[in-house]
Amino acid sequence: MNAADNFSQDLSVGQLAVRSGVTVSALHFYEREGLIQSWRTSGNQRRFDRSVLRRVAVIRAAQRAGIPLKAVGELFAGLPLDGAPAKEDWQAMSLAWREDLQERIHQLQSLRDGLGGCIGCGCLSLAECGFVNPNDKLADPEGGALLFREKKPDLT
């Protein structure tokens, strides 16, 4: 393989942005944070190995799941920077996040189920609301969302 063949296997930042669906500025941010790595050509053009596409896909999936970029970076720190990580590497990452994701799912389900009675009116002061307003402590003859007033009510 000659240098021209190797060059064609790499991606410019613009090509990486198009292929990954991530803006160029986000890719620069990921690089500053150490999540992805590039190299420079003799003409000072930034290039990325194609394996960076996988890293960006994992970053995006983690962000959609609410996983902080710091946690992504901590797991990426154990992965090789040159070339695509092995299947086992990705499986280890998913196992590391599994427990956290299960807890988030449980919290979201509890939130969904607990707010079912309050979502309809929006006042968060229903007597049966045990999530935000247990025992209807925020009942007020004026009505409305007391939690959003400038002066917060005393719940003691």
N, C-alpha and C positions, 0 to 999 in steps of 0.2 A: 504494500500500500504506500503510495507516495504522499507527499505533503498536501497536494491538492485534494486527494481522496479523504485524508484526515480532516482537512478544513471543511469539506462538504458535510461531514458527519456532525459538526458542531453547529450551534444555533446562535444567531445574533440575538440581542436583547429584544428586538422587534419581532423576530420569528418566534422566540420563546413566548412573548406576550400573546401573539396570535394563537399559537398552538395550545397554550395553557388557559387562555381566557382571562388572564390576569393583566392588569395595566403595567406598563413599563415602570411607573413610579413605585408600584407595589413590589415588583421584582427587585428594584434597587433597594428598597427597604428590607426585603428578605435577605439580600446580600449583606447589607450593613449589619443586620442582626446575626449573621453567621449561619443562616438557615440554608443558603445556597452559595455556590462559589463559581466565579468566572475566571477567565484568564484573558490576557490581552494579546492581540496580534502584533506583528512588527509595525503595523500602521495604527496601533493604539485602539483598535476596535475590540470591544468587549465580546467574548464568546463563551457559550455555555455548552457543556457536554449534554447530549440528548437525555442522559439519565436524570438530569435536573427536572425534566418534565414529571417524573414520578414523585420527586420531592415536593414539587409545587402542588401536585394533585393531593398529596397527603396533607400539606399545609392547608389547602382549601377545605378538605373534608374535616380536618380538625377544627378549623374556624367555624364551620357550619354547626359542628357539634358543641361549640362553646368551649373548646379546649384552648387555653391561653397559649400564645406563641412561645412563651418561656418554657412551657412543658414540652412543646414540639422540639424546641432547641435542645433541651436536656436529653431527649431520646435520640435526636439526630447526632449529638456529640459522640455517640457510640457507633455510628455508622461510618463506612468508608466514604471519603470525599471524592475519590476518583472511581468513576464507573457506577453502575447500578447496584444498589444493595441487594443481597440475596433474599429469596422468599422467606427464609427463616428470620432475617432481620425485620421484615415488615410484620411477620406474625408476632414477634416479641413486642413490637410497638403496640399492636392492637391489644395484646393481652395486658400490657401496662395500663392502657386507657380503659379497659373493659369495666373494671370495678368503679372507676369514677363515672363512667357513662351510665352504668346501672343505677348509681345513686342519683344522678341527675334525672334519669327517667322516673324514678320513684318520686322524687320531689315534684316534678312537673305533673305527674298523675295525681298526687295529693293536692296540689294547687288547683288543678282542673276540677277534681271532685269536690274540694272544699269550697270553691267559689261558685258552684253551680247555682245557688240560691241568690247570690248577690249580683251576678252578671246582668240579670234582667233589668234591675232598677238602677244600678250604679251608685246608690247612696251609701253602701257599705254599712248600713245600720239596721239590718233586719234582725229580729230577735233570734232567728235560727242560725245566723251567721256565726259559726264557731271559729272561723279562721282569722278574720280581721277584727270582728266586733263581738266577742263572746258575751252572752247574756245581755245583749243590746245596750252596752255601756254608753254608746254614742247616740242613743235616742235623743232627739231634740225636737221640740214642737215646731221649730222653724224649718226643719227638714234640710235636705241637701247633703252634700259630701263634707262632713265636718273635718275629716282628715286633711282636706285641701284648703281649709281656711288659714288666714295668716296666723291667728292665735289658735294654737292647738288646744283641744279640750283636755281637762284633767281626768285621767282614767282611774285614779285611785279612789 
